[in-house]
């Protein structure tokens, strides 16, 4: 909803407009003349200025001109009698947004305010789009709207997250890198009452400390070296929406204090500005760090921790929810194959065994990278272990071994030889001589070994 400043010297008019606007959910401040209005505008950042044209002292056009000097993006709506419509048109030429005629119609008043808010929203979307294009890494562009999972534990967490999404509670998401913290944050936003508003992602670790305050709160021209024009921060752009602060543990102590003020007072000031702005942004923060340990070490404020941690959702690693390994592998494989217009290949059992045995330190992000790789390399109708990266091929499949030592030894060596030779044949595109040289093996002996193991080098000529 809007922060509106109403200026009129008629008490009855002020009372009526204030009631209509507040009943519609807006926050309204009223003053009786232009000079008092300018004082308010210098103290606080309003969205809309609703001013009468005929007032003693400073009239509506003069107030419009001064207000737009202070705040060029101000939405100014002029209220005028029929006889002074010409003057209202002149005010629009100066930058006023619209005008209304007396007596004020309730529906026309609310419509004008609604249109003004739409213009603000459009300006903010344009600014946000420009900042996204300029700042690589601010926003992950492939975050899904839904959080898919095959894990019963994660499904239970998502049920709770949907309930919390309907509130304005601040949320802390914890978990290792690659577990899907941003995807969960977007899932919460999409299930909230703010879903039609902005969802802004800011990686606190990716922005230098000296610039982070400006990115969050904005700055005014001349506030520091390089500030050649006013800059809107994310707390202004995403008003009534959601800000996702990733890597929250990376912000310094001073920034922690300023963020705490926003959470407590719902107010902030731009860098170099004396005016206060209110904000109705919901904050979702995330970290892969142990914040309680950081608090004990004096690196993170305890009061900020409890402000952020109204609700905490901890995302398990893939090795703690192995059912999701096969789920995500299949999902990503279909996505990549559809994108590249290729048939979806089957995954053989030995490949599945390796995938399930691997620890996945990079979690879902690492798994997605592996799937993209194999979807590109797969030329037949099946994904086999030789398509996997080297670090996965080092995983020995868990199996039931016989009681005979020599049988187990021979089988393990054979598996190693097959995977090792296939991997290097793929690297050298089926050239046996080049492969033999690379692995320090005699070419004749390698050809005999390949024949014995049932490997066809022609499968790797591409």
PyMOL commands that set and color helices and strands:
alter all, ss='L'
color gray80, all
select helices_A, chain A and resi 11-23+34-43+60-70+82-94+106-134+152-165+181-190+209-217+234-237+248-250+253-265+291-296+302-308+318-320+323-339+349-357+363-377+385-387+390-393+405-427+432-438+443-453+457-460
alter helices_A, ss='H'
color red, helices_A
select strands_A, chain A and resi 3-7+27-31+48-52+75-80+98-101+171-175+199-203+218-219+231-232+242-246+267-268+277-278+282-287+311-315+346-347+382-383
alter strands_A, ss='S'
color yellow, strands_A
deselect
rebuild
show_as cartoon
